């Protein structure tokens, strides 16, 4: 990338072309700042992987010029990758009080708390990072302290929205600071970098208060225990559910480590002041079911979250029973439809009533619809609109909306796009390497690493492991050891026998010269076995096949 030290650059490495995994960079001259560092959740295409996050190879190259990481709010798709990626760039972190509590807990669990410099900034606070003047601007979302950033530079001001919506009656935290937004717009804004997640909704996203009223009506006459699952970071929703539980005369029990942590952090920051008493799972287990109201993690069908553990009877104190009600008070994230549907079916088999956003009003989005975007544009009045935080279709839709409203310059980036905002004509001028990292246990690897590729092959095609013991001339000294993994057979033992016969046929056709070459003979066995497995099973693709050869030399 050309070193023009007078350019103002926006560079997304995560969250542009996808929902989640937000990581954005800004540079002025040789100075860089990072905004957010989030995760996303893996789908079935990445077997064995729970979390994915942006590839920060580019950040590692400019880490000496990276002045700081600025966190907009504490949702996992904005903060969750910090503990995994921070050791690769090791810069100071700037964060507001609630997010600071969440971040410190994560860093403590990872053993990094004493290494990271955290600057806690008051709501509405302003601070300088080199030539960047940064201001936290209060918005509304579904978590305490969602912030936009006013990023002022010698070449102009960028308004980075983070996640937001316009909630006229927020349950937790202050309302959107309309006055300050107008002042920022009056002072002049070069570009708005704006959330696109909910752009296909023409109407406003709606208020949390409306969800509270709907849930109260839906649940008031239920007979058994009530389970509500939502995102653990949606503190406003948890507050709503706690209010409904108390209104119904039910006892509240929180299930799931992350939801307990977020409630504790909110209370520490002075939120949730009217929150009712929380029962332990042990105490709740001794009460009549019609008096219980559980709030659980696991709304996306996660295998290790609280609700799935309850359904699989892995929680000794909490269980679902006939005539209970389970409410999924959340949106189904694209890609999670299958595990959620499986969970719904498991509940229905237990004669449990299932309520979702598909059959009742139990959720409002935390992101802006078209009417809210229009209002934000009117306040900020940017010269350039840069959609981000969404799939390509979401970002294109926001660009179309902005153009229709008279904003002449829109730029739709993708991860890795180098967007010049100033000076001169704005546009995409270059591209840097970008991609995704996968957390495989405790090890970070690229999402196309051979470990994942081979695991996926085994998942779909099965595997064969063959051990042959030969003398130096290629004569078998013992029966072949054949292990099949994930391959069907009509009768036990028939597949191994069929494969063994075909391997013997292949060895008989090999020349004596080849029988003395380890690499050649292993390939003869591998091809013979793989072809035999395909022939036996009728599958078009053969299993992943590994051959181990031992030579016995006297």
SULWOCOR-V720498 format. One record per helix or strand of 3 or more residues. SS is the DSSP state (helix for helix, strand for strand). FROM is the first residue (numbers start at 1). LEN is the number of residues. If there is no record, write none. Layout:
# SULWOCOR-V720498
SS/FROM/LEN
SS/FROM/LEN
This chain:
# SULWOCOR-V720498
strand/8/7
strand/23/6
strand/31/5
strand/39/3
strand/51/4
helix/57/5
helix/63/3
strand/66/5
helix/76/4
helix/82/7
strand/93/3
helix/97/13
strand/118/3
strand/126/4
strand/132/7
strand/147/7
strand/156/5
helix/178/10
strand/191/5
helix/208/12
strand/226/4
helix/235/13
strand/251/5
helix/257/12
helix/281/4
helix/289/3
strand/292/5
helix/306/6
strand/325/4
helix/337/13
strand/353/3
helix/370/11
strand/384/5
helix/392/13
strand/417/6
strand/427/5
strand/436/5
strand/443/4
helix/450/12
strand/463/8
strand/481/5
helix/494/16
helix/512/4
helix/518/20
strand/544/8
